Amino acid sequence: MSDRPANPVPAAPVAADVNDPVWTATAATYQTHFNWNDAGERVVIRQLADEVRDSRILDVGVGAGRTSWLIGLLTARYTGVDYTPARVEAARQNCPWADIRLGDACSLEFADRSVDLVFFSNAGIDSLDHANRSRALSEFARVLRPGGLLVYSTLNRSGPFFGAHPGPVHAPGKPPSPYRVGRFAARAVLHPAMHLTGFRNVRHHTDLFEDHQDWAIDTMPTHDWSLIVHYVTPDAARAEVAAHGFGGTRLVDHLGLPIDPSDAADRSAWFYVVTRRRPNDEPSQGNEGPAPVPAVS
Ligand SMILES: C[S@@+](CC[C@H](N)C(=O)[O-])C[C@H]1O[C@@H](n2cnc3c(N)ncnc32)[C@H](O)[C@@H]1O
C-alpha cells in the first residue's frame, strides 16, 4: 500500500513551470529572427573582445544561437548551452560550426575554474526564480577561473518594464492611474487579440508576483506577458554578484552608458552586469575586485 496521500496538494507553480513551455513554443521564432541586439550589448562585447579572444567562452541560455554569431566568433573554444531542447536544435541549425549542448545553468557540466568568460544574454537569467538564480551564479563562480569574467543582462526593478502590465491591474506599489486605465482601453480597441492574451496571462500569474523592493518577481511585455521573470535594482545586482564571489563590477545600460552606484537608472528596462571572479581566498570587499573590468574610453 502506498503511503502517499490520496489527494496530494498540487505543488505551487514556479517560474520554470510557466516559462519552459514559452521557450519551447518560441524556438522557431528565435531561429528565424535572431539578429537583434542593443547598444549596451555591443558596447560590452567591444570592451571585452580583446581580453577574451581565443579563450574558453561559455554562452549560457544560448537560445537559437544569436550570440554564437557575436562572441562565438571570438574563439574556437566556444560552447553554447541551453536547457530547452528545441532551442538547442535551433542553435545547431543556425550555427553548425558551434559546439552547442543541452545543459542547465544551475548544474553545469564543466570543471571548476575551466572557463574564462561566462555570458548569459538577453535577460535569460531572469527566467530563473530567486533561488535558482543564486544557484546559477554559484555555478558561474565555480566554473570560472579566478579573474575570469561573468557578463549577463538582467531586468531592472527600477525600470519601465517592471509593473508594465497590459491592463489597469497594478504591480505591487503601483496603483492604477488614469494613464494606465487609458492605455488599457486604447490597447483593447487597437490590438484586441494581443491585448486579451496579455491580460489573461497577467491575471493568470498574479499570485506568483512578489516585490521585495530591491528584487521582484513579475512579468514583462515580451511574449505577451507570458513569462514569469526576476527583476533586480542596479545596487542589488552589485551586492548579489559580490555575495557570489565576484568583484570589480561594472553596470552598463541598454544604451551602453555606465550606471554608477546609487543611480537607479530608471530609464533602462534592463542592464548589463560585467564582473570578475575573485580568487577563492580573497575576502569579499563589496564591489571592489582584484582587477578592474576593462572599459573602452
Ligand atoms: C531570452 S532567451 C535568450 C536566448 C539567447 N541568449 C538570445 O539572446 O537570443 C533565454 C534563454 O535562456 C534559456 N534558459 C532559461 N533558463 C535556463 C537554464 N536554467 N539553463 C539553461 N538555459 C536556460 C531559455 O531556454 C532561453 O533559450
The ligand as an SDF file (V2000), in Angstrom:
LIG
                    3D

 27 29  0  0  0  0  0  0  0  0999 V2000
   15.5370   35.3160  -23.5490 C   0  0  0  0  0  0  0  0  0  0  0  0
   16.1410   33.8170  -24.1990 S   0  0  0  0  0  0  0  0  0  0  0  0
   17.7280   34.3690  -24.7750 C   0  0  0  0  0  0  0  0  0  0  0  0
   18.3000   33.4880  -25.8540 C   0  0  0  0  0  0  0  0  0  0  0  0
   19.6460   33.9890  -26.3930 C   0  0  0  0  0  0  0  0  0  0  0  0
   20.6500   34.1070  -25.3380 N   0  0  0  0  0  0  0  0  0  0  0  0
   19.4950   35.3090  -27.0880 C   0  0  0  0  0  0  0  0  0  0  0  0
   19.9870   36.2990  -26.5790 O   0  0  0  0  0  0  0  0  0  0  0  0
   18.8910   35.3380  -28.1580 O   0  0  0  0  0  0  0  0  0  0  0  0
   16.5820   32.9370  -22.7110 C   0  0  0  0  0  0  0  0  0  0  0  0
   17.1470   31.5450  -22.9600 C   0  0  0  0  0  0  0  0  0  0  0  0
   17.6140   31.0410  -21.7150 O   0  0  0  0  0  0  0  0  0  0  0  0
   17.3130   29.6550  -21.6810 C   0  0  0  0  0  0  0  0  0  0  0  0
   17.3120   29.2600  -20.2770 N   0  0  0  0  0  0  0  0  0  0  0  0
   16.4580   29.6750  -19.3140 C   0  0  0  0  0  0  0  0  0  0  0  0
   16.7520   29.0820  -18.1490 N   0  0  0  0  0  0  0  0  0  0  0  0
   17.8370   28.2910  -18.3650 C   0  0  0  0  0  0  0  0  0  0  0  0
   18.6050   27.4310  -17.5520 C   0  0  0  0  0  0  0  0  0  0  0  0
   18.3210   27.2270  -16.2570 N   0  0  0  0  0  0  0  0  0  0  0  0
   19.6470   26.7900  -18.1090 N   0  0  0  0  0  0  0  0  0  0  0  0
   19.9450   26.9540  -19.4220 C   0  0  0  0  0  0  0  0  0  0  0  0
   19.2360   27.7380  -20.2530 N   0  0  0  0  0  0  0  0  0  0  0  0
   18.1940   28.4150  -19.7250 C   0  0  0  0  0  0  0  0  0  0  0  0
   15.9730   29.5220  -22.3720 C   0  0  0  0  0  0  0  0  0  0  0  0
   15.7510   28.2090  -22.8520 O   0  0  0  0  0  0  0  0  0  0  0  0
   16.1400   30.5450  -23.4920 C   0  0  0  0  0  0  0  0  0  0  0  0
   16.6570   29.9560  -24.6610 O   0  0  0  0  0  0  0  0  0  0  0  0
  1  2  1  0
  2  3  1  0
  2 10  1  0
  3  4  1  0
  4  5  1  0
  5  6  1  0
  5  7  1  0
  7  8  2  0
  7  9  1  0
 10 11  1  0
 11 12  1  0
 11 26  1  0
 12 13  1  0
 13 14  1  0
 13 24  1  0
 14 15  1  0
 14 23  1  0
 15 16  2  0
 16 17  1  0
 17 18  1  0
 17 23  2  0
 18 19  1  0
 18 20  2  0
 20 21  1  0
 21 22  2  0
 22 23  1  0
 24 25  1  0
 24 26  1  0
 26 27  1  0
M  CHG  2   2   1   9  -1
M  END
$$$$
